[in-house]
């Protein structure tokens, strides 16, 4: 059986002002003890799954966070080595590590590259100092270029950069500046997300209180269109609503999510979808570590999916891909053509110019991608 593997490293230098992920600033006076104990637990959780699924083949491994590169390369490599000893890795396995500027050195990245990591994701988020300050980022614009150059020097030929648009302070001119600067670096992959204002985050509170004004929907649409235009002209293909890649450089790990195929999520607060069960691990760091180190699977929530649940999730995620849902694969997976389930919905969406249909696939049109949440709600 094949699956993807997500490994959550919940530590960072500082919590960003928009972040709602399960992440925690690593105590500076801890001298790595908390991180070491956490890695012990993560290794143990890998062993727990391996004891049940020793025939599992991993098609991709993804270290997310938090900021995985705030901990030592030795710790990250230890986890990867244990994965290799517990599971089979595909010959072309994709292994990604998320990082932030200011948390990488040439030595650290060389060690990761030597251990088998072949894809690096750098959280730039913006190339303008004022925007970085607004977001609560700990790095400077200069450090983005330095991190990117260090990654190239360490031997990485597959690099992603993250950017965020729709910030309270942004206008179309500032967004164009961001695009110009990221294109000068020419990474293989770009993840470009609209700002999500999560309840309880400092940035969301500033907007609720009127201290900051949210970016208008009209300007965000202009940013969206400008992104498509500039990146297409530079040789990038949008293959998912928020992701662009040069030819052959799509992120295979994330595609496994969008195709609704099995993946294990390990670590505090990690989510997974495996053996028709969606689950979430214990978020609390101490609770997670105690449960795992006592030999217990640390799941806090489990949802056993019906065939209908699986079908809905497959549609909602699959339509995010530019190529859309394969009609052949959908029919093979669920025993009936797509139209047998959603004939009226498809007819309406095609008439509204939101969905396109060919013999091979069902996909969102350009207009449909702009109104994706509205379109997808019809299939829930």
VEXFI-411407 format. One record per residue (C-alpha): residue in three letters; x, y, z. Coordinates in Angstrom, 1 decimal. Example, Ala and Ser with C-alpha at 12.3 -4.5 7.8 and 13.67 -1.06 7.14 Angstrom:
<atoms>
ATOM code     px     py     pz
ATOM  ALA   12.3   -4.5    7.8
ATOM  SER   13.7   -1.1    7.1
</atoms>
This chain:
<atoms>
ATOM code     px     py     pz
ATOM  UNK    0.0    0.0    0.0
ATOM  UNK    1.2    3.5   -0.9
ATOM  UNK    0.7    6.6    1.3
ATOM  UNK    2.1   10.0    1.9
ATOM  UNK    3.6   11.0    5.3
ATOM  UNK    3.2   14.3    7.1
ATOM  UNK    5.5   15.0   10.1
ATOM  UNK    4.5   18.0   12.3
ATOM  UNK    7.3   19.9   14.0
ATOM  UNK    5.4   22.4   16.2
ATOM  UNK    8.3   24.7   17.1
ATOM  UNK    9.1   28.2   15.7
ATOM  UNK   11.1   31.3   16.7
ATOM  UNK    8.0   33.5   17.2
ATOM  UNK    4.3   33.1   16.6
ATOM  UNK    3.3   35.1   13.5
ATOM  UNK    0.4   37.5   13.8
ATOM  UNK   -1.8   35.6   11.4
ATOM  UNK   -0.9   32.1   12.5
ATOM  UNK   -3.5   29.7   13.9
ATOM  UNK   -1.5   26.5   13.4
ATOM  UNK   -0.4   24.3   16.3
ATOM  UNK    3.0   26.0   16.8
ATOM  UNK    4.9   27.2   19.8
ATOM  UNK    8.0   29.4   20.2
ATOM  UNK   10.9   27.1   21.2
ATOM  UNK   12.1   28.1   24.7
ATOM  UNK   15.5   29.8   24.3
ATOM  UNK   16.7   28.6   27.7
ATOM  UNK   15.7   25.0   27.1
ATOM  UNK   18.9   24.1   25.3
ATOM  UNK   17.0   21.8   23.0
ATOM  UNK   15.6   19.4   25.7
ATOM  UNK   12.0   19.9   24.7
ATOM  UNK   12.7   19.4   21.0
ATOM  UNK   14.7   16.2   21.8
ATOM  UNK   11.9   14.8   23.9
ATOM  UNK    9.4   15.7   21.1
ATOM  UNK   11.6   13.9   18.5
ATOM  UNK   11.7   10.9   20.8
ATOM  UNK    7.9   10.8   20.8
ATOM  UNK    7.8   11.3   17.0
ATOM  UNK   10.1    8.4   16.4
ATOM  UNK    8.0    6.3   18.8
ATOM  UNK    4.8    7.2   16.9
ATOM  UNK    6.5    6.1   13.6
ATOM  UNK    7.3    2.8   15.3
ATOM  UNK    3.7    2.4   16.4
ATOM  UNK    2.5    2.7   12.8
ATOM  UNK    5.2    0.5   11.5
ATOM  UNK    4.3   -2.3   13.8
ATOM  UNK    0.8   -2.3   12.2
ATOM  UNK    1.8   -1.4    8.6
ATOM  UNK    5.2   -2.7    7.9
ATOM  UNK    4.4   -3.2    4.2
ATOM  UNK    3.6    0.5    3.7
ATOM  UNK    5.4    2.4    0.9
ATOM  UNK    5.9    6.1    1.3
ATOM  UNK    5.5    8.1   -1.9
ATOM  UNK    6.3   11.4   -0.1
ATOM  UNK    7.4   12.8    3.2
ATOM  UNK    6.7   16.3    4.3
ATOM  UNK    8.0   18.1    7.4
ATOM  UNK    5.7   21.0    8.3
ATOM  UNK    5.2   23.2   11.2
ATOM  UNK    5.9   25.5   12.9
ATOM  UNK    9.3   25.9   11.4
ATOM  UNK   11.1   22.5   11.2
ATOM  UNK   14.5   24.1   10.7
ATOM  UNK   14.5   25.8   14.1
ATOM  UNK   15.6   22.4   15.5
ATOM  UNK   18.8   20.7   14.6
ATOM  UNK   19.5   18.9   11.3
ATOM  UNK   20.6   15.9   13.4
ATOM  UNK   17.0   15.6   14.9
ATOM  UNK   15.3   16.0   11.5
ATOM  UNK   17.7   13.4    9.9
ATOM  UNK   17.1   11.0   12.8
ATOM  UNK   13.4   11.1   12.1
ATOM  UNK   14.0   10.5    8.4
ATOM  UNK   16.4    7.7    9.0
ATOM  UNK   13.8    6.0   11.2
ATOM  UNK   11.2    6.3    8.5
ATOM  UNK   13.6    4.7    6.1
ATOM  UNK   14.1    1.7    8.4
ATOM  UNK   10.4    1.3    9.2
ATOM  UNK    8.8    1.7    5.8
ATOM  UNK    9.7    1.3    2.1
ATOM  UNK   10.4    4.6    0.3
ATOM  UNK    9.4    4.9   -3.3
ATOM  UNK   12.4    5.1   -5.7
ATOM  UNK   11.3    8.7   -6.6
ATOM  UNK   10.2    9.6   -3.1
ATOM  UNK    9.7   13.4   -2.6
ATOM  UNK   11.0   14.7    0.7
ATOM  UNK   10.2   18.3    1.7
ATOM  UNK   11.2   20.3    4.6
ATOM  UNK    9.6   23.7    5.4
ATOM  UNK   11.9   26.5    6.6
ATOM  UNK   12.0   30.2    7.3
ATOM  UNK   14.7   32.6    6.4
ATOM  UNK   17.0   33.1    9.4
ATOM  UNK   16.7   29.5   10.5
ATOM  UNK   19.0   27.8    7.9
ATOM  UNK   22.7   27.6    7.5
ATOM  UNK   24.8   26.0    4.7
ATOM  UNK   25.9   23.2    7.0
ATOM  UNK   22.3   22.5    8.1
ATOM  UNK   21.0   22.4    4.6
ATOM  UNK   23.9   20.2    3.3
ATOM  UNK   23.2   17.7    6.1
ATOM  UNK   19.5   17.6    5.1
ATOM  UNK   20.3   17.2    1.5
ATOM  UNK   22.8   14.4    2.2
ATOM  UNK   20.1   12.6    4.3
ATOM  UNK   17.8   12.5    1.3
ATOM  UNK   15.7   15.7    1.6
ATOM  UNK   15.2   16.8   -2.1
ATOM  UNK   12.7   19.7   -1.8
ATOM  UNK   12.9   22.8    0.4
ATOM  UNK   10.0   25.2    1.1
ATOM  UNK   10.9   28.7    2.2
ATOM  UNK    8.3   30.8    4.0
ATOM  UNK    9.1   34.2    2.5
ATOM  UNK    5.5   35.6    2.7
ATOM  UNK    6.5   39.1    1.5
ATOM  UNK    9.4   41.0   -0.1
ATOM  UNK    8.4   44.3    1.6
ATOM  UNK    9.7   45.2    5.0
ATOM  UNK    6.5   46.8    6.2
ATOM  UNK    4.4   43.8    5.2
ATOM  UNK    6.8   41.4    7.1
ATOM  UNK    6.5   43.6   10.2
ATOM  UNK    2.7   43.6    9.9
ATOM  UNK    2.7   39.8    9.6
ATOM  UNK    5.0   39.4   12.6
ATOM  UNK    7.7   37.7   10.7
ATOM  UNK   11.1   37.4   12.3
ATOM  UNK   13.2   37.7    9.1
ATOM  UNK   14.1   40.5    6.8
ATOM  UNK   13.8   40.9    3.1
ATOM  UNK   17.6   40.4    2.8
ATOM  UNK   17.4   37.2    4.7
ATOM  UNK   15.0   35.7    2.1
ATOM  UNK   17.6   36.1   -0.7
ATOM  UNK   20.3   34.8    1.6
ATOM  UNK   18.3   31.7    2.5
ATOM  UNK   17.5   31.0   -1.1
ATOM  UNK   21.1   31.4   -2.1
ATOM  UNK   22.2   29.1    0.7
ATOM  UNK   19.7   26.4   -0.4
ATOM  UNK   21.1   26.5   -4.0
ATOM  UNK   24.6   26.3   -2.6
ATOM  UNK   23.6   23.3   -0.6
ATOM  UNK   22.4   21.5   -3.7
ATOM  UNK   18.7   22.0   -3.7
ATOM  UNK   17.3   22.2   -7.2
ATOM  UNK   13.6   22.0   -6.2
ATOM  UNK   12.6   25.1   -4.1
ATOM  UNK    9.2   26.5   -3.2
ATOM  UNK    8.6   30.0   -1.9
ATOM  UNK    5.4   31.0   -0.1
ATOM  UNK    3.8   34.4   -0.6
ATOM  UNK    0.6   35.9    1.0
ATOM  UNK   -1.6   38.5   -0.8
ATOM  UNK   -4.6   40.4    0.4
ATOM  UNK   -2.9   42.0    3.5
ATOM  UNK   -4.5   45.0    5.1
ATOM  UNK   -1.7   47.3    4.0
ATOM  UNK   -1.5   46.0    0.4
ATOM  UNK   -2.5   47.6   -2.8
ATOM  UNK   -2.0   46.3   -6.4
ATOM  UNK    1.3   48.2   -6.8
ATOM  UNK    2.9   46.6   -3.7
ATOM  UNK    1.7   43.1   -4.8
ATOM  UNK    3.3   43.7   -8.2
ATOM  UNK    6.5   44.5   -6.4
ATOM  UNK    6.3   41.2   -4.6
ATOM  UNK    5.8   39.3   -7.8
ATOM  UNK    8.7   41.0   -9.5
ATOM  UNK   11.1   40.2   -6.7
ATOM  UNK   10.1   36.5   -6.3
ATOM  UNK   10.4   36.0  -10.1
ATOM  UNK   14.0   37.3  -10.0
ATOM  UNK   14.8   34.3   -7.8
ATOM  UNK   13.0   31.9  -10.2
ATOM  UNK   12.1   29.1   -7.8
ATOM  UNK   10.7   25.9   -9.2
ATOM  UNK    7.5   26.3   -7.3
ATOM  UNK    5.3   29.1   -5.8
ATOM  UNK    2.6   28.7   -3.2
ATOM  UNK    0.5   32.0   -3.2
ATOM  UNK   -2.2   32.2   -0.7
ATOM  UNK   -4.8   34.8    0.1
ATOM  UNK   -4.6   36.0    3.7
ATOM  UNK   -6.9   34.0    5.9
ATOM  UNK   -8.1   35.9    9.0
ATOM  UNK   -8.4   33.3   11.6
ATOM  UNK  -10.4   34.1   14.7
ATOM  UNK   -8.4   35.0   17.7
ATOM  UNK   -5.2   35.8   15.9
ATOM  UNK   -3.6   39.3   16.6
ATOM  UNK   -4.1   40.3   13.0
ATOM  UNK   -7.8   39.4   13.0
ATOM  UNK   -8.3   41.3   16.2
ATOM  UNK   -6.7   44.4   14.8
ATOM  UNK   -9.2   44.3   11.9
ATOM  UNK  -12.2   43.6   14.1
ATOM  UNK  -11.2   46.6   16.3
ATOM  UNK  -10.8   48.9   13.4
ATOM  UNK   -7.1   49.4   14.0
ATOM  UNK   -6.5   47.9   10.5
ATOM  UNK   -8.7   47.8    7.4
ATOM  UNK   -9.2   44.6    5.6
ATOM  UNK   -8.1   44.4    1.9
ATOM  UNK  -11.1   44.8   -0.3
ATOM  UNK  -12.4   41.9   -2.3
ATOM  UNK  -12.0   44.0   -5.5
ATOM  UNK   -8.3   44.5   -4.9
ATOM  UNK   -7.8   40.8   -4.1
ATOM  UNK   -9.4   39.8   -7.4
ATOM  UNK   -7.1   42.2   -9.2
ATOM  UNK   -4.1   40.6   -7.3
ATOM  UNK   -5.4   37.2   -8.3
ATOM  UNK   -5.6   38.1  -12.0
ATOM  UNK   -2.2   39.9  -11.9
ATOM  UNK   -0.6   36.8  -10.3
ATOM  UNK   -2.0   34.5  -13.0
ATOM  UNK   -0.8   36.8  -15.8
ATOM  UNK    2.7   37.4  -14.5
ATOM  UNK    3.4   33.8  -13.5
ATOM  UNK    2.1   32.4  -16.7
ATOM  UNK    4.3   34.7  -18.7
ATOM  UNK    7.3   33.6  -16.6
ATOM  UNK    6.7   29.9  -17.4
ATOM  UNK    4.7   28.8  -14.3
ATOM  UNK    1.6   26.8  -14.6
ATOM  UNK   -1.2   27.1  -12.0
ATOM  UNK   -2.0   23.4  -11.2
ATOM  UNK   -4.1   24.1   -8.1
ATOM  UNK   -6.0   27.2   -6.9
ATOM  UNK   -3.0   28.5   -4.8
ATOM  UNK   -0.1   26.7   -6.4
ATOM  UNK    2.1   27.3   -9.4
ATOM  UNK    5.0   25.3  -10.7
ATOM  UNK    7.5   25.1  -13.6
ATOM  UNK    7.0   22.0  -15.8
ATOM  UNK    7.3   18.8  -13.8
ATOM  UNK    7.8   20.5  -10.5
ATOM  UNK    4.3   20.2   -9.0
ATOM  UNK    4.4   19.2   -5.3
ATOM  UNK    3.5   15.5   -5.3
ATOM  UNK    2.8   15.4   -1.6
ATOM  UNK    0.1   18.1   -1.8
ATOM  UNK   -1.4   16.5   -4.8
ATOM  UNK   -2.0   13.4   -2.7
ATOM  UNK   -4.2   15.6   -0.4
ATOM  UNK   -6.1   17.0   -3.4
ATOM  UNK   -6.7   13.6   -4.9
ATOM  UNK   -7.9   12.4   -1.5
ATOM  UNK   -5.5    9.5   -1.3
ATOM  UNK   -4.2    8.0    2.0
ATOM  UNK   -1.7    9.9    4.2
ATOM  UNK   -0.5    9.5    7.7
ATOM  UNK   -0.2   12.6    9.8
ATOM  UNK    2.2   12.3   12.8
ATOM  UNK    3.1   14.7   15.5
ATOM  UNK    1.1   17.0   17.9
ATOM  UNK   -2.1   18.2   16.2
ATOM  UNK   -1.3   16.5   12.9
ATOM  UNK   -4.2   15.4   10.7
ATOM  UNK   -4.3   12.2    8.7
ATOM  UNK   -6.6   10.2    6.4
ATOM  UNK   -5.8    6.5    6.4
ATOM  UNK   -7.8    3.3    6.1
ATOM  UNK  -11.0    5.4    5.5
ATOM  UNK  -10.5    7.3    8.7
ATOM  UNK   -9.9   11.0    9.1
ATOM  UNK   -8.2   11.8   12.4
ATOM  UNK   -6.5   14.5   14.4
ATOM  UNK   -3.8   13.9   17.0
ATOM  UNK   -3.7   15.4   20.4
ATOM  UNK   -2.6   19.1   20.1
ATOM  UNK   -1.2   19.6   23.6
ATOM  UNK    2.5   19.0   23.4
ATOM  UNK    2.9   17.3   26.8
ATOM  UNK   -0.3   15.3   26.3
ATOM  UNK    0.9   14.1   22.9
ATOM  UNK    4.3   13.1   24.2
ATOM  UNK    3.0   11.3   27.2
ATOM  UNK    0.5    9.3   25.2
ATOM  UNK    3.0    8.3   22.5
ATOM  UNK    5.9    7.5   24.9
ATOM  UNK    3.5    5.2   26.9
ATOM  UNK    2.9    3.2   23.6
ATOM  UNK   -0.5    4.7   22.8
ATOM  UNK   -1.7    6.1   19.5
ATOM  UNK   -2.2    9.9   20.2
ATOM  UNK   -5.4   10.4   18.2
ATOM  UNK   -7.8   12.9   19.8
ATOM  UNK  -10.5   12.7   17.1
ATOM  UNK  -11.5   10.0   14.6
ATOM  UNK  -14.1   10.1   11.9
ATOM  UNK  -14.9    6.9   10.1
ATOM  UNK  -15.9    7.9    6.6
ATOM  UNK  -18.9    6.5    4.7
ATOM  UNK  -18.6    6.1    0.9
ATOM  UNK  -20.7    9.4    0.6
ATOM  UNK  -18.2   11.2    2.8
ATOM  UNK  -15.3   10.0    0.7
ATOM  UNK  -17.1   11.0   -2.5
ATOM  UNK  -17.8   14.5   -1.2
ATOM  UNK  -14.2   15.0    0.0
ATOM  UNK  -12.9   13.7   -3.3
ATOM  UNK  -15.0   16.3   -5.2
ATOM  UNK  -14.2   19.2   -2.9
ATOM  UNK  -10.5   18.7   -3.0
ATOM  UNK  -10.2   17.4   -6.6
ATOM  UNK  -11.9   20.4   -8.1
ATOM  UNK   -9.1   22.6   -6.7
ATOM  UNK   -6.8   21.0   -9.2
ATOM  UNK   -6.6   22.9  -12.5
ATOM  UNK   -7.0   19.6  -14.4
ATOM  UNK  -10.0   18.9  -12.3
ATOM  UNK  -11.5   15.5  -11.5
ATOM  UNK  -10.7   12.6  -13.7
ATOM  UNK  -14.1   11.2  -14.8
ATOM  UNK  -12.5    7.8  -15.4
ATOM  UNK  -10.9    7.7  -11.9
ATOM  UNK  -14.1    8.9  -10.2
ATOM  UNK  -16.1    6.2  -11.9
ATOM  UNK  -13.7    3.5  -11.0
ATOM  UNK  -13.5    4.7   -7.4
ATOM  UNK  -17.3    5.1   -6.8
ATOM  UNK  -18.8    2.7   -9.2
ATOM  UNK  -20.9    5.3  -11.1
ATOM  UNK  -20.2    8.3  -13.4
ATOM  UNK  -20.1   11.7  -11.8
ATOM  UNK  -23.4   12.7  -13.5
ATOM  UNK  -25.3    9.9  -11.8
ATOM  UNK  -24.8   11.8   -8.5
ATOM  UNK  -24.8   15.4   -9.6
ATOM  UNK  -26.5   15.8  -12.9
ATOM  UNK  -28.6   18.9  -11.8
ATOM  UNK  -25.6   20.6  -10.1
ATOM  UNK  -23.4   20.1  -13.2
ATOM  UNK  -26.0   21.4  -15.6
ATOM  UNK  -26.5   24.5  -13.4
ATOM  UNK  -22.8   25.2  -12.9
ATOM  UNK  -22.0   24.8  -16.6
ATOM  UNK  -24.8   27.2  -17.5
ATOM  UNK  -23.3   29.7  -15.0
ATOM  UNK  -19.9   29.4  -16.6
ATOM  UNK  -18.4   28.0  -13.4
ATOM  UNK  -17.5   24.5  -14.4
ATOM  UNK  -16.2   22.9  -17.6
ATOM  UNK  -16.8   19.4  -18.7
ATOM  UNK  -14.8   17.3  -21.2
ATOM  UNK  -14.7   13.6  -21.9
ATOM  UNK  -11.7   13.3  -19.5
ATOM  UNK  -12.5   15.7  -16.6
ATOM  UNK  -14.8   18.0  -14.7
ATOM  UNK  -13.0   21.3  -13.7
ATOM  UNK  -13.4   24.8  -12.5
ATOM  UNK  -13.3   27.5  -15.1
ATOM  UNK  -11.3   30.7  -14.4
ATOM  UNK  -14.5   32.3  -13.0
ATOM  UNK  -15.2   29.1  -11.0
ATOM  UNK  -11.8   29.4   -9.3
ATOM  UNK  -12.6   32.9   -8.2
ATOM  UNK  -15.9   31.6   -6.7
ATOM  UNK  -14.5   28.2   -5.6
ATOM  UNK  -16.1   28.2   -2.2
ATOM  UNK  -19.5   29.0   -3.7
ATOM  UNK  -19.1   26.2   -6.3
ATOM  UNK  -17.9   23.6   -3.9
ATOM  UNK  -20.8   24.3   -1.5
ATOM  UNK  -23.1   22.7   -4.1
ATOM  UNK  -21.5   19.3   -3.6
ATOM  UNK  -21.5   19.2    0.2
</atoms>
